[in-house]
Structures are given as structure tokens and as C-alpha cells.
Amino acid sequence: MPKSLRLRPSQEDVVKGQCNHPTKCMYALCLWRMFPKATYISVNPNCITITIYGFYYHYGIPLNAVKHISEYDENRPIDIRRAAVTATFVGVRACRYQPTAEAKEYYREKSARRRADPDYVRPDSKQTVRGLLAHGRSMRRQKDASPAT
């Protein structure tokens, strides 16, 4: 995996992307084109997560990209020339389990379906609201910062 990612969303990514959906926004669609073998890609206001071959790769997002993501989520027009950003590598960690042969075959088929149809959504998938305060680290920071009674 590269140490930095240059994300250049196309006009097609802006049109096809879904607002307020971390796995189908304009930057996520751009990443799906860059990494067709990935099993999971998520773009949040604080980081980019890419899962390939059982490893989670985390990339930091610059502030101008956060601005573009918030504008995109509010359905405001996006200037494609200014939407290109560079994300920097933060870290990698392994999945908690080693996938079985059946799981590997399932993910291969899933990747093939996604490459064939970018609008594919698994029927049992659940959409969750993800925000800056929904992550464990920031929740711990808030708890630690609260005054003791």
C-alpha cells in the first residue's frame, strides 16, 4: 500500500456517489477504482479505512478534504479541480480473525460483484450513522476530560 493516496474524484464519482454514506461517497468511489480487490472502503471526516487481504489500512484526511466531504453531504456543488486531495498513511493492523477458505471465496465473489456493478448493495447490510464522536477514542477522551465529582 502506498504511503500517500492522491484522490482525484471524477464528475462521474460526484454524480454516482451517495451523500452521507461513508462507503459510497465520491472519494470512496474513487478509491474503489484504485483498489478493486478491496473488501471494504470507508471515508469518514476523520480517516479513510481500506481493507485488503485481511489488513485494515488507515489514512489521514487533510482539512480541505473534510470541507469537501461536508459540502458534498449537504448537496452543495463541488468544484472537481479543487476536490483532489492527498491522504497520508497512518497505520495498519490485522483483522482479528483469520478468514477460512469459504470466507475468502465469499469475499472474492463479493469483490467480483462490486467490480461488475458499482451500485450493488448487500441485502442484509445496515446503514449506520457515523460521526466524529461515535468512535471509542474520542469517547474516552471526553470521559477523561469530564470533571470528577
C-alpha positions in Angstrom: 0.0 0.0 0.0 1.3 3.5 -0.8 2.4 5.9 1.9 0.1 8.6 0.4 -3.0 8.5 -1.7 -3.8 11.1 -4.4 -7.6 11.2 -4.6 -9.0 12.7 -7.8 -12.7 12.1 -8.0 -14.2 12.4 -11.5 -17.5 14.0 -12.4 -19.0 10.5 -12.6 -18.0 9.9 -9.0 -19.7 13.1 -7.9 -22.9 12.2 -9.8 -23.0 8.5 -8.7 -21.9 9.0 -5.1 -24.4 9.0 -2.3 -24.4 11.8 0.3 -24.0 10.8 4.0 -22.9 7.3 3.1 -19.2 6.6 4.0 -18.8 3.6 1.7 -20.4 5.2 -1.4 -19.4 8.9 -1.3 -17.3 10.4 -4.2 -14.0 9.7 -2.5 -15.0 6.1 -1.8 -16.0 5.5 -5.4 -12.6 6.9 -6.4 -10.9 4.5 -4.0 -12.9 1.6 -5.3 -11.4 2.3 -8.8 -7.9 2.4 -7.3 -8.3 -0.8 -5.2 -10.7 -3.2 -7.0 -9.6 -6.1 -4.8 -10.5 -4.3 -1.5 -13.3 -5.8 0.5 -14.2 -2.7 2.5 -13.6 1.0 1.9 -14.9 3.8 4.2 -14.3 7.5 4.0 -15.2 9.4 7.2 -14.4 13.0 8.2 -11.5 11.8 10.4 -10.0 8.9 8.4 -10.1 6.6 5.4 -10.2 2.8 6.1 -9.3 0.3 3.4 -9.4 -3.5 4.0 -7.4 -5.6 1.6 -6.4 -9.3 2.2 -7.3 -9.2 5.9 -5.5 -5.9 6.8 -7.0 -2.6 7.7 -5.1 0.4 6.3 -5.8 3.8 7.8 -5.1 7.1 6.1 -5.5 10.6 7.5 -7.6 13.1 5.7 -6.5 16.7 5.2 -8.8 19.6 6.3 -9.6 20.6 2.8 -11.0 17.1 2.1 -13.1 17.3 5.2 -14.5 20.6 3.9 -15.3 18.9 0.5 -17.0 15.9 2.3 -19.2 18.2 4.4 -20.1 20.3 1.3 -20.9 17.0 -0.6 -23.1 15.7 2.3 -25.0 19.0 2.2 -25.7 18.6 -1.5 -23.8 21.8 -2.4 -22.0 22.0 -5.7 -18.4 20.7 -5.8 -15.5 22.1 -7.9 -13.8 19.0 -9.3 -10.5 20.7 -9.8 -10.3 21.6 -6.1 -11.6 18.3 -4.8 -8.3 16.5 -5.5 -6.6 15.8 -2.2 -3.7 13.7 -0.8 -4.3 11.4 2.1 -1.3 10.3 4.3 -0.7 6.8 5.7 -1.4 6.5 9.4 -1.1 2.8 10.2 -2.1 -0.8 9.5 -3.5 -3.6 11.7 -4.5 -7.1 11.0 -8.1 -8.4 11.2 -9.0 -10.1 14.5 -9.6 -13.4 12.8 -8.0 -15.5 10.0 -10.6 -16.0 7.3 -11.5 -19.5 6.3 -11.4 -20.8 2.7 -15.2 -20.3 2.5 -14.9 -16.7 3.7 -12.1 -16.0 1.2 -14.2 -17.4 -1.6 -17.2 -15.3 -0.4 -15.1 -12.1 -0.4 -13.7 -12.9 -3.9 -17.2 -13.2 -5.2 -18.2 -10.1 -3.4 -15.4 -8.1 -5.0 -16.3 -9.5 -8.4 -19.9 -8.4 -7.9 -18.8 -4.9 -6.9 -16.4 -4.6 -9.9 -19.3 -5.7 -12.1 -21.9 -3.4 -10.6 -20.8 -0.4 -8.5 -24.4 0.1 -7.3 -24.5 -3.3 -5.6 -25.8 -3.3 -2.0 -25.9 -6.4 0.0 -29.5 -7.1 1.1 -28.7 -7.6 4.8 -26.4 -4.5 5.1 -27.3 -1.9 7.7 -26.7 1.8 7.3 -25.2 3.3 10.4 -24.7 6.9 11.2 -21.0 7.6 11.7 -19.8 10.8 13.3 -16.7 12.2 14.9 -17.9 11.4 18.4 -19.0 7.8 17.6 -15.5 6.4 17.9 -14.1 4.9 21.0 -11.0 7.0 21.3 -12.9 10.3 21.2 -15.5 9.0 23.7 -12.7 8.0 26.1 -11.2 11.5 25.7 -14.5 13.1 26.6 -14.9 10.8 29.6 -11.3 11.6 30.8 -11.9 15.4 30.3 -15.1 15.5 32.3 -14.6 16.9 35.8 -14.6 14.4 38.6 -17.5 14.6 41.1 
